[in-house]
Amino acid sequence: MSDYIPVIVTLSIGALIVGVMTSLNRIIGPRATNPVKEEVFECGNPSTGTAWARWSIKFYLVAILFIVFDVEVVFMYPWAVIYRELGIFGFVEMMIFIVILAVGYMYAWRKGALQWR
């Protein structure tokens, strides 16, 4: 249990700092409101139309492919850190992983999932 004391202390200090900052903002922060401040503002563009607009499925497909390949690449960083310790077994395993990723990428490319029309 004594191994967890530094973690508990760190989390407690973090929670205390968040609590103090939030309280200070409530106590001394400006409270003036007006219609312009309460207007919805998104990415520098004034909102137009409804939130239920239709989007092309290509947008979602590209986004999902980006997330999938981005997350898969993140798995390569820990491998690179302990590359020498893993030896030839680790190298072969990562090559299999990369080949599977490349096959998936080629499949998406051949199906036209990466073309924006």
C-alpha positions as CSV (number, residue, x, y, z in Angstrom):
1,M,0.0,0.0,0.0
2,S,2.9,2.4,0.6
3,D,3.8,2.3,-3.1
4,Y,0.5,4.1,-3.8
5,I,1.1,7.0,-1.4
6,P,3.0,9.1,-4.0
7,V,0.2,8.6,-6.5
8,I,-2.5,9.5,-4.0
9,V,-0.5,12.6,-3.0
10,T,-0.1,13.7,-6.6
11,L,-3.8,13.2,-7.4
12,S,-4.8,15.1,-4.3
13,I,-2.5,18.0,-5.1
14,G,-3.9,18.0,-8.7
15,A,-7.5,17.9,-7.4
16,L,-6.7,20.7,-4.9
17,I,-5.2,22.9,-7.7
18,V,-8.2,22.3,-10.0
19,G,-10.6,23.1,-7.1
20,V,-8.7,26.3,-6.2
21,M,-8.5,27.6,-9.8
22,T,-12.2,26.9,-10.3
23,S,-13.2,28.6,-7.1
24,L,-11.0,31.6,-7.9
25,N,-12.6,31.9,-11.3
26,R,-16.1,31.9,-9.7
27,I,-15.1,34.4,-7.0
28,I,-13.1,37.0,-8.9
29,G,-14.0,36.2,-12.6
30,P,-16.1,38.7,-14.7
31,R,-19.8,38.0,-14.7
32,A,-21.0,40.5,-17.3
33,T,-23.2,38.9,-19.9
34,N,-24.8,40.2,-23.0
35,P,-26.6,38.7,-26.0
36,V,-23.4,38.6,-28.1
37,K,-21.5,36.6,-25.4
38,E,-24.4,34.1,-25.1
39,E,-24.6,33.5,-28.9
40,V,-23.4,30.1,-30.1
41,F,-19.9,30.5,-31.7
42,E,-18.2,27.6,-33.5
43,C,-14.7,27.8,-35.0
44,G,-14.9,31.5,-35.9
45,N,-18.0,31.0,-38.0
46,P,-21.4,32.3,-37.0
47,S,-23.9,29.4,-36.8
48,T,-26.2,29.0,-39.7
49,G,-28.9,26.5,-40.3
50,T,-29.9,23.6,-38.2
51,A,-27.6,21.2,-36.4
52,W,-29.2,18.3,-38.2
53,A,-27.4,19.0,-41.5
54,R,-26.6,16.0,-43.7
55,W,-23.0,15.1,-44.2
56,S,-21.4,12.9,-46.9
57,I,-20.5,9.4,-45.8
58,K,-17.1,10.0,-47.3
59,F,-16.4,12.5,-44.5
60,Y,-17.0,9.8,-41.8
61,L,-15.2,7.1,-43.8
62,V,-12.0,9.2,-44.1
63,A,-12.3,10.2,-40.4
64,I,-12.6,6.6,-39.3
65,L,-9.8,5.5,-41.5
66,F,-7.6,8.3,-40.1
67,I,-8.4,7.3,-36.5
68,V,-7.8,3.6,-37.2
69,F,-4.4,4.1,-38.9
70,D,-3.4,6.8,-36.4
71,V,-4.1,4.5,-33.4
72,E,-2.3,1.6,-35.1
73,V,0.8,3.8,-35.6
74,V,0.8,4.7,-31.9
75,F,1.3,1.0,-31.1
76,M,4.7,1.3,-33.0
77,Y,6.2,3.8,-30.5
78,P,6.5,1.3,-27.5
79,W,7.9,-1.2,-29.9
80,A,10.5,1.2,-31.1
81,V,11.5,2.0,-27.5
82,I,12.2,-1.7,-26.6
83,Y,13.3,-2.8,-30.1
84,R,16.7,-4.1,-29.0
85,E,15.3,-6.1,-26.1
86,L,12.7,-7.9,-28.3
87,G,15.3,-9.2,-30.7
88,I,14.3,-11.0,-33.9
89,F,11.0,-12.2,-32.5
90,G,9.9,-8.6,-31.9
91,F,11.0,-7.5,-35.4
92,V,9.1,-10.3,-37.1
93,E,6.0,-9.6,-35.1
94,M,6.1,-5.9,-36.0
95,M,6.7,-6.7,-39.7
96,I,3.6,-8.9,-39.6
97,F,1.7,-6.0,-38.0
98,I,2.9,-3.6,-40.6
99,V,2.0,-6.0,-43.5
100,I,-1.5,-6.3,-42.1
101,L,-1.8,-2.5,-41.9
102,A,-0.4,-2.1,-45.4
103,V,-2.9,-4.7,-46.7
104,G,-5.8,-2.8,-45.0
105,Y,-4.5,0.5,-46.4
106,M,-4.2,-0.9,-50.0
107,Y,-7.7,-2.4,-49.7
108,A,-9.2,1.0,-48.6
109,W,-7.2,2.7,-51.4
110,R,-8.4,0.2,-54.1
111,K,-12.0,0.6,-52.9
112,G,-11.8,4.3,-53.4
113,A,-12.3,5.1,-49.7
114,L,-9.5,7.7,-49.8
115,Q,-10.7,9.6,-52.8
116,W,-12.6,12.8,-52.0
117,R,-15.1,13.5,-54.8
